[in-house]
Each structure stands twice: as C-alpha cells, then as structure tokens.
C-alpha cells in the first residue's frame, strides 16, 4: 500500500467542490443545512449559529446547491423514506390494481 497519493491523479481535498443547502428559515436562530464534499448527493445535515455558518461557508468556499441537485436529493430522500420512486414506471406500478 502506497501512502503517497500524489501519483493516483485524485484531486486533493481542497480541490473538491463543497456544497451547502440551507434548510432553515432566513431569520432562524440556528442555520440548519446539508453539507456535501465532491458529490452533492452525499451529504450530512449540520446546524450552526448564523455567524459560524457564514465563517464555515467562507472557509470551505462552498457552492450553494442548484435546483436540479436539490430536486434529485429530495427524490432520493423520498425513495428511501417512503419507498417512492418518481418514475413513469414506478408511478404506474404503484397505482395498478390486481383485478
């Protein structure tokens, strides 16, 4: 096992994009948000006071998730939480009767 990762052409941690999605109201006492590194669909949920959140975003040079990324994450969450997949086949299958 080679501890030197410079030869495997992987981006460094600092070069990976970092994403946030704010879940709380703008005037909330704490900022609830999703945070992802490298892949916006693999995130953790975090909570910080507003000033700390602002510093966190600046320190990590974050990118706010776009509408497409948020929709994808919401659909994946629904699929895991409720067993619902938003596809034409899935929608037709769930509404089919066994007559």
SVG drawing of the C-alpha trace seen along z (x, -y; Angstrom):
<svg xmlns="http://www.w3.org/2000/svg" viewBox="-61 -37 65 47">
<polyline fill="none" stroke="black" stroke-width="0.4" points="0.0,0.0 1.5,-3.3 0.9,-6.2 1.8,-8.7 -1.4,-9.7 0.2,-12.1 0.6,-9.5 -3.0,-8.3 -4.4,-11.5 -7.1,-12.0 -7.9,-15.6 -6.8,-17.0 -9.4,-17.5 -9.0,-21.3 -9.8,-21.0 -13.1,-19.1 -16.3,-21.2 -18.1,-21.7 -21.9,-22.1 -24.4,-23.5 -28.2,-23.6 -29.8,-25.8 -32.9,-24.1 -33.9,-26.7 -35.7,-30.0 -33.6,-33.1 -34.4,-34.5 -33.9,-31.2 -31.8,-31.2 -29.7,-28.4 -28.9,-27.6 -29.8,-24.0 -28.1,-22.9 -26.9,-20.0 -23.1,-19.8 -21.5,-17.7 -18.0,-17.3 -17.3,-16.3 -20.8,-14.9 -23.9,-17.0 -26.0,-13.9 -23.8,-12.5 -24.4,-15.0 -24.6,-15.3 -27.1,-17.5 -25.5,-20.2 -26.6,-23.0 -24.6,-26.2 -25.3,-29.6 -25.6,-32.1 -22.1,-33.7 -20.5,-30.3 -22.3,-29.2 -21.1,-32.3 -17.5,-31.6 -17.9,-27.9 -19.1,-28.8 -16.2,-31.2 -13.6,-28.7 -14.8,-25.9 -15.5,-28.1 -18.9,-26.5 -21.2,-26.3 -25.0,-26.5 -26.8,-23.5 -28.8,-24.4 -32.4,-23.4 -31.5,-20.3 -29.3,-19.0 -31.9,-19.8 -34.7,-18.1 -32.5,-15.0 -31.7,-14.8 -35.4,-15.3 -36.4,-12.5 -33.8,-10.2 -34.9,-11.0 -38.5,-10.2 -37.4,-6.9 -35.6,-5.8 -38.1,-7.2 -41.3,-6.2 -40.3,-3.6 -41.4,-6.0 -39.5,-6.4 -40.6,-9.3 -40.6,-7.5 -43.3,-6.8 -43.0,-3.0 -42.9,-3.5 -46.0,-5.7 -47.9,-3.3 -46.9,-0.3 -48.0,-1.8 -51.4,-2.7 -52.1,0.6 -54.8,2.9 -54.8,6.7 -58.2,7.3"/>
</svg>
